[in-house]
């Protein structure tokens, strides 16, 4: 992005050319004003959400520290999902931890073992199992496999030593490379009513 000052009476176009303002179509100028106005609000709102998110997690951390002190938890972090509920039971805040998971090279070893099994079982192999295996190792546009499909394979009980070794390789292939915390808010009109989510998209803040 070119940050050099634009001379008065000119506008910089998408090719970084300086264009006299009087030569720009009025509708293009109006569109430019529309975008800049909305972007100004969006930037301000994004900053507010970022600050709000930071305050929320700070408050949650302070509360957890109080609980740790009460129950004399001297060390170690608190992991996992948590729900905080108002005294009247009509408001709650959920903190969810989503782990970023990838599969290591062991997954390809598992695929080789499973392929051996299916070839040897030939016509005896269950058609549903073939579909399950194909789905588990099918990659998306980013080259990633579906972890839900891979985990579905681990729930299949087959008494073949190669299959068992393959499932062991699947387990060994799992890598947790990070995690991200999410916070969600819910409210209801009474303790027996349905929860309604308060929509605040803070995932990217």
Secondary structure, DSSP 8 states (H G I E B T S, - for coil): ---S---TTEEE-TTS-EEEGGGS-HHHHHHHHHHHHHHHHHHHHHHHHHHHHHHHHHHHHHHHHHHHHHTT--S----S-EEEE-TTSSEEEEEEEEEEEEE-THHHHHHHHHHHHHHHHGGGS-HHHHHHHHHHT-B-TTS-B-HHHHHHHHT-----HHHHHHHHHHHHHEEEEEEEEEEEEEE-SSTTS--EEE----TT-
